[in-house]
Amino acid sequence: MAGASEARGSEECRAAFGFLLEARPDQQFDIQEIEAHDGGYVCRSILTGTLAKPWNLGGTVVEPRGQRVSFGILDVMTCREGLIVRKEAWLDGGAMMAALM
């Protein structure tokens, strides 16, 4: 997503996921489809949650307004030797921004 920085290593990943959990403390994922293979998995879901703290989305700071929003997200995990070595996420940024603004 535009404006999102890449997190590398356990500390950066912990901080990135920690922020997401704080920003949407009530978030839940409704899994639509999941496909696993030897090198990882792909998961398509709908993320629903309430923004609880300001969030910088590509240079636009979105302030919480208390509304619950939903948008599509696609996660791709690459695994080696039983460990996740890369996680990529694509989301419907237009739907997310429209719901938050």
VENSULLIN-V71994 format. One record per backbone hydrogen bond with DSSP energy under -0.5 kcal/mol. CO is the residue of the C=O (numbers start at 1). NH is the residue of the N-H. E is the energy in kcal/mol with one decimal. If there is no record, write none. Layout:
<<CO | NH | E> <CO | NH | E>>
//
This chain:
<<1 | 4 | -2.1> <8 | 12 | -0.6> <9 | 13 | -2.2> <10 | 14 | -2.4> <11 | 15 | -2.2> <12 | 16 | -2.5> <13 | 17 | -2.7> <14 | 18 | -2.2> <15 | 19 | -2.2> <16 | 20 | -1.9> <17 | 21 | -2.2> <18 | 22 | -2.0> <19 | 23 | -3.2> <20 | 24 | -1.9> <22 | 25 | -0.6> <23 | 52 | -3.6> <23 | 53 | -0.6> <24 | 27 | -1.9> <28 | 48 | -2.5> <29 | 31 | -0.8> <30 | 46 | -1.8> <33 | 44 | -3.0> <35 | 42 | -2.4> <37 | 40 | -1.8> <39 | 79 | -3.1> <40 | 37 | -3.0> <41 | 77 | -2.7> <42 | 35 | -2.8> <43 | 45 | -0.5> <43 | 75 | -2.9> <44 | 32 | -2.8> <44 | 33 | -2.0> <45 | 47 | -0.5> <45 | 73 | -2.6> <46 | 30 | -2.7> <47 | 71 | -1.9> <48 | 28 | -2.3> <49 | 69 | -3.0> <51 | 66 | -0.6> <55 | 57 | -0.8> <55 | 62 | -3.0> <56 | 58 | -0.7> <57 | 60 | -1.4> <59 | 61 | -0.6> <60 | 57 | -3.3> <60 | 62 | -0.7> <61 | 63 | -0.5> <62 | 55 | -2.2> <67 | 51 | -0.7> <69 | 49 | -2.2> <71 | 47 | -2.8> <72 | 92 | -2.2> <73 | 45 | -2.7> <74 | 90 | -2.6> <75 | 43 | -2.8> <76 | 88 | -2.6> <77 | 41 | -1.8> <78 | 85 | -3.0> <78 | 86 | -1.4> <80 | 83 | -2.0> <83 | 80 | -2.5> <83 | 85 | -0.5> <86 | 78 | -2.9> <88 | 76 | -3.0> <90 | 74 | -3.6> <91 | 93 | -1.9> <92 | 96 | -2.4> <93 | 97 | -2.9> <94 | 98 | -2.5> <95 | 99 | -2.0> <96 | 100 | -2.0> <97 | 101 | -2.1>>
//
